[in-house]
């Protein structure tokens, strides 16, 4: 199914895979007059990392609807003459500013990319394997052994976009949010007299004197929004980043008979979604005063203030009456909140690339010996798996080295305790041998 570019997508899941490290090389120096040179196998290159980067030119996650899997480049294998393989290229994935990144498996929040240019590493590349030049000893001068590269990290991520706006307009459908944002900003929202005209958050930049701020019209809030009624549960997350909430009520009485009841219903839905929302600065606005008798307006506003216990600013989004007072209040709160945010802020803009971590091979570990249905005995253990992943057991020297390590960890004793008899087949990784006492 083809999705139109205009569609608003604010939650997706993607798969990311960092590059695997290149394998080390088994090679020996062969030059004129040096017929039996020593080992000169080079190391493999490191695998590329995967990063997410906040790009201010993006406004939706729609690019991830048709492409959900991303792979960084693998490191190249080592070569002779101690030549190290090239490192894999890092992969940068651009996402909109305001994207929250979660690990799908654990639910852990990895990063909040709430600033332009902010970068986070979401998958580390594997370290390249060592070549045979590292395995030369006084007793093993011709090592036929090299390490495989480490596997790059892989994970499923959930990307959730929370719009970065200074002001969030909330309220029942048709209270005049779209009309207000059209009047005070450069936005041109769709305006019509039926519920859910607004299907995506409308953003508008407001210039008020020498100060400017971003206003978001949050659609779809009705009773039951936090449980999925209407569109509210889809868009409530976009209120979380705002500095101030402008709660609009319809006091005309033509469509909404009880604005005080509407106020408390919306507040209750916001609290059910996140109690944190109720701690944000709030300005209550009574809209559509142009439809009321001027003599009855003061009493109507006084009754509303008494019912909700807060100051109410009367405005008309159509005529512009009272809008300047509203903007003055909004600008004052935003400026104060931004100063406090900068004072609290201590984190860096960029999360730098972590160094590849090379796990040391464990010399001591627990061995498990289990008999399979086919009669073959399996030698296993968490520490042993690391050895098997790192080395190619088709290499004779690699097998000898792993067997030496297993003997240090009591392989012979474990085999006898399990009941292995002479002539039985024992398997370590993909390598099998016949047991002899």
C-alpha positions in Angstrom: 0.0 0.0 0.0 1.4 3.4 -1.0 1.3 6.1 1.7 0.9 9.7 0.7 3.8 12.0 1.7 1.3 14.2 3.6 0.5 11.5 6.1 1.6 12.1 9.6 3.5 9.2 11.2 4.7 9.6 14.7 5.5 6.0 15.9 7.4 3.3 14.1 9.6 0.3 14.8 12.9 -0.3 13.0 15.7 -2.9 13.1 19.3 -1.8 13.2 22.4 -4.0 12.8 26.0 -2.7 13.3 28.7 -4.1 11.2 30.6 -7.3 12.1 34.3 -7.1 12.6 36.5 -8.5 9.9 38.4 -11.7 10.5 42.2 -11.8 11.2 44.4 -13.2 8.5 46.7 -16.3 8.6 49.8 -15.4 6.6 53.5 -15.8 6.6 56.3 -13.6 5.4 57.6 -14.9 2.0 60.2 -12.7 0.4 63.4 -13.3 -1.6 66.1 -14.6 0.7 63.5 -15.1 3.5 61.9 -18.4 2.6 60.7 -19.1 6.1 59.6 -15.8 7.5 57.5 -15.4 10.5 53.7 -14.9 10.7 52.5 -11.6 9.3 48.7 -11.9 9.2 47.0 -8.6 9.7 44.0 -7.8 11.9 40.4 -7.4 10.6 38.8 -4.0 10.6 36.1 -2.9 13.1 32.5 -3.0 12.0 30.6 0.2 11.5 28.4 1.7 14.2 24.7 2.8 13.8 23.7 6.3 14.9 20.5 8.2 15.0 20.7 11.9 14.3 18.1 14.6 15.0 17.5 16.5 11.7 15.4 19.7 11.9 14.3 19.4 8.3 12.2 16.3 9.0 8.8 16.6 10.6 7.4 13.0 10.5 8.6 9.4 10.6 7.0 8.4 7.3 10.3 7.6 5.8 10.5 4.5 8.0 7.1 3.1 6.9 8.5 1.4 3.8 12.1 0.9 5.0 12.5 -0.6 8.5 15.8 -2.4 8.4 19.2 -0.7 8.5 22.7 -2.2 8.4 26.1 -0.6 8.9 29.1 -1.9 6.9 31.1 -4.8 8.0 34.8 -4.5 8.6 37.1 -5.9 6.0 39.3 -8.9 6.6 43.0 -8.6 7.5 45.7 -9.3 4.9 49.3 -10.5 4.7 52.2 -8.2 5.5 50.3 -7.2 8.7 47.9 -5.2 6.7 44.8 -4.3 8.8 41.4 -4.6 7.1 39.5 -1.3 6.5 36.9 -0.4 9.2 33.3 -0.5 8.1 31.6 2.8 7.5 29.3 4.1 10.2 25.6 4.5 9.4 23.8 7.7 10.3 20.0 7.6 10.3 18.2 11.0 10.3 15.1 11.3 12.4 12.9 14.4 13.3 13.9 16.5 16.2 11.8 15.4 19.2 12.2 11.6 18.6 12.3 9.4 21.6 14.2 6.1 21.0 13.3 2.9 23.0 14.6 -0.6 23.0 11.7 -2.8 22.0 12.8 -5.8 24.0 13.5 -4.0 27.3 11.3 -0.9 26.9 14.3 1.2 28.0 14.5 4.7 26.7 17.9 4.9 24.9 17.8 8.6 24.0 15.6 11.7 23.7 16.7 13.5 20.5 15.2 16.8 21.5 17.7 19.1 20.0 18.9 19.7 16.3 22.1 17.8 15.6 21.9 15.6 18.6 23.3 12.1 18.0 23.1 8.8 19.8 24.8 5.4 19.1 22.2 2.7 19.0 24.3 -0.3 17.8 28.1 -0.8 18.2 30.2 -2.4 15.6 32.2 -5.6 16.3 35.9 -5.4 16.9 38.1 -6.9 14.2 39.7 -10.3 14.8 43.5 -10.6 15.4 45.7 -12.1 12.7 48.2 -14.9 13.3 51.0 -12.4 14.0 49.6 -12.1 17.5 49.7 -15.9 18.2 53.4 -16.6 17.7 55.2 -18.0 20.8 58.5 -19.7 21.5 56.8 -23.1 21.2 54.5 -22.2 18.3 56.5 -20.3 15.8 54.2 -21.2 12.9 50.7 -20.3 14.2 47.9 -21.4 11.9 45.4 -19.5 13.9 43.5 -16.2 13.7 40.5 -14.7 15.3 37.1 -14.1 13.7 35.7 -10.6 14.0 33.2 -9.9 16.7 29.5 -9.7 15.7 28.0 -6.2 15.6 25.1 -5.4 17.9 21.6 -5.8 16.5 18.3 -4.6 18.0 14.7 -3.5 17.3 14.0 0.1 18.2 10.8 2.0 18.6 10.9 5.6 17.4 8.2 7.8 18.9 7.9 11.4 17.7 6.8 14.0 20.3 6.4 17.4 18.6 8.6 20.2 19.8 6.3 23.1 20.4 6.4 25.8 23.1 2.6 26.0 23.4 0.0 23.2 23.2 -3.6 24.1 22.4 -6.0 21.6 24.0 -9.7 21.4 24.2 -12.8 19.7 22.7 -13.2 19.6 18.9 -14.8 22.8 17.5 -13.8 25.1 20.4 -11.7 27.2 17.9 -8.2 25.9 18.3 -7.5 25.9 14.5 -9.1 29.3 14.1 -6.8 30.7 16.9 -3.6 29.2 15.4 -4.6 30.5 12.0 -5.0 34.1 13.4 -1.8 34.3 15.5 0.6 32.3 13.3 1.7 31.5 9.8 -0.1 28.2 9.9 -3.0 27.5 7.5 -5.0 24.7 9.1 -8.1 23.1 7.7 -11.1 24.7 9.5 -14.6 23.2 9.3 -17.6 22.9 11.7 -17.4 19.1 12.4 -15.5 17.0 14.9 -12.0 15.8 14.1 -11.4 18.2 11.2 -7.8 18.3 12.5 -6.3 14.9 12.0 -2.7 15.8 12.7 -1.1 18.4 15.0 -0.9 21.8 13.3 2.2 23.8 14.0 2.5 27.6 13.7 5.3 30.0 14.4 4.1 33.1 16.3 6.1 36.4 16.1 5.2 38.6 19.1 7.4 41.7 19.1 11.0 40.6 19.0 10.1 37.2 20.4 8.8 34.1 18.6 7.5 30.7 19.7 5.9 27.6 18.2 2.2 26.7 18.8 0.8 23.2 18.3 -2.9 22.6 17.8 -3.4 19.2 19.5 -6.4 17.5 17.9 -9.0 14.9 19.1 -9.3 15.4 22.8 -12.7 14.2 24.0 -14.0 12.2 27.0 -12.2 8.8 26.9 -9.3 10.1 24.9 -6.7 8.5 27.1 -8.4 5.1 26.5 -8.4 5.4 22.7 -11.7 7.3 22.1 -11.5 9.8 19.3 -7.9 10.7 18.4 -6.7 11.9 21.8 -4.6 8.9 22.8 -2.7 9.3 19.5 -1.8 12.9 20.1 -1.6 13.4 23.8 2.1 12.6 23.8 2.7 15.8 21.8 1.6 17.9 24.7 4.4 16.6 26.9 7.1 18.8 25.5 5.3 22.1 25.6 6.3 24.9 28.1 2.7 26.0 28.5 -0.8 24.6 27.8 -3.5 26.8 26.5 -6.8 25.2 27.4 -9.6 26.5 25.1 -13.3 26.4 26.1 -16.4 27.4 24.1 -18.5 29.8 26.2 -20.9 30.6 23.4 -23.3 27.9 24.5 -24.2 27.0 20.9 -22.2 23.8 20.7 -20.9 23.2 24.2 -23.4 23.8 27.0 -21.1 23.4 30.0 -17.6 24.7 29.5 -16.6 24.0 33.1 -17.5 20.3 32.7 -15.6 20.2 29.5 -12.6 21.7 31.3 -12.5 19.0 34.0 -13.1 16.2 31.5 -10.1 17.2 29.4 -8.0 17.6 32.5 -8.9 14.2 33.7 -8.0 12.6 30.4 -4.6 14.4 30.5 -4.0 13.1 34.0 -4.8 9.5 33.0 -2.4 9.8 30.2 0.4 11.4 32.3 0.0 13.2 35.7 3.1 15.2 34.6 0.9 17.2 32.2 -1.1 18.7 35.0 2.1 20.2 36.5 2.7 22.4 33.4 1.8 26.1 33.4 -1.8 26.5 32.1 -3.7 29.4 30.6 -7.5 28.9 30.4 -9.2 30.7 27.4 -12.9 31.3 26.9 -13.4 31.5 23.1 -16.3 32.7 20.9 -17.2 35.7 23.0 -18.2 37.5 19.8 -21.4 35.3 19.9 -22.4 36.5 23.4 -24.2 39.6 24.6 -21.5 42.1 25.8 -23.5 42.9 28.9 -23.8 39.2 29.9 -20.1 38.4 29.1 -18.5 39.5 32.4 -21.0 37.5 34.5 -20.5 34.4 32.3 -16.7 34.7 32.7 -17.0 35.2 36.5 -19.2 32.1 36.8 -16.7 30.0 34.8 -13.7 31.2 36.9 -15.6 30.3 40.0 -16.5 26.9 38.7 -12.9 25.9 37.7 -11.0 27.9 40.3 -8.8 29.6 37.7 -8.5 32.9 35.9 -10.0 32.8 32.4 -9.0 35.0 29.5 -12.0 35.9 27.2 -11.1 36.0 23.5 -12.6 35.7 20.0 -10.4 33.9 17.5 -12.6 35.3 14.7 -12.4 39.0 15.6 -9.1 39.0 17.5 -10.5 40.4 20.7 -8.4 39.5 23.7 -5.8 37.7 21.6 -3.0 40.2 22.4 -3.5 39.7 26.1 -3.3 36.0 25.6 -0.1 36.2 23.6 1.4 38.5 26.2 0.8 35.9 28.9 2.0 33.1 26.8 5.3 34.9 25.8 6.0 35.7 29.5 5.6 32.1 30.6 7.7 30.7 27.7 10.6 33.1 28.3 10.6 32.2 32.0 10.4 28.4 31.4 13.2 28.5 28.8 15.5 30.3 31.2 14.8 27.7 33.9 15.4 24.9 31.4 18.8 26.2 30.4 19.8 26.5 34.0 18.7 22.8 34.6 20.4 21.6 31.5 23.7 19.8 32.0 23.7 17.1 29.4 25.8 17.3 26.2 24.4 18.0 22.8 26.1 15.0 21.2 26.5 11.5 22.5 29.9 10.5 21.2 30.9 7.3 19.5 31.8 4.7 22.2 35.0 2.7 21.6 34.6 -0.8 20.4 34.7 -3.2 23.4 36.8 -6.3 22.9 35.8 -9.0 25.4 38.8 -10.9 26.8 38.4 -14.6 26.3 37.7 -16.3 29.7 40.4 -18.7 30.8 38.2 -20.2 33.5 34.5 -21.2 33.1 32.0 -24.0 33.8 31.8 -26.9 31.4 28.5 -28.7 30.7 28.4 -32.1 29.0 25.0 -33.3 27.7 24.1 -36.3 25.6 21.9 -35.7 22.6 19.2 -38.0 21.2 21.6 -39.1 18.4 24.1 -40.4 21.0 26.5 -37.5 20.5 27.9 -35.8 23.6 27.8 -31.9 23.5 30.4 -29.9 25.4 29.0 -26.5 26.1 29.4 -23.5 28.5 29.0 -19.7 28.3 32.7 -19.1 28.3 33.3 -21.9 25.8 30.8 -20.3 23.4 32.9 -17.1 23.3 35.9 -19.2 22.2 33.9 -21.0 19.5 32.5 -17.7 18.1 36.0 -16.2 18.0 37.9 -19.0 16.3 37.4 -21.2 13.3 37.5 -24.8 14.5 38.5 -25.9 11.0 41.9 -24.5 11.9 44.0 -27.2 13.6 45.8 -24.7 15.9 42.5 -23.2 16.9 41.2 -26.6 17.9 44.4 -27.4 19.9 44.2 -24.1 21.7 40.5 -24.5 22.7 41.2 -28.1 23.8 44.1 -26.9 26.0 41.8 -24.3 27.6 39.1 -27.0 28.2 41.6 -29.3 29.8 42.5 -26.6 32.3 38.8 -26.4 33.1 38.5 -30.1 33.8 37.2 -31.4 30.5 38.5 -35.0 31.1 36.9 -35.2 34.5 33.6 -33.7 33.2 33.4 -36.2 30.4 34.0 -39.2 32.7 31.4 -37.9 35.2 28.8 -37.6 32.4 29.5 -41.2 31.4 31.4 -40.7 28.1 33.0 -43.9 27.0 35.9 -44.6 24.6 34.6 -44.4 21.0 31.8 -42.0 21.8 31.5 -38.9 19.6 32.0 -35.6 21.3 31.0 -32.3 19.7 32.4 -28.8 20.4 30.8 -26.2 18.3 30.8 -27.6 14.8 33.8 -29.8 15.4 33.4 -33.5 16.3 36.0 -36.0 17.5 36.1 -39.6 18.8 36.8 -39.8 22.6 39.8 -41.9 23.6 41.0 -42.5 27.1 
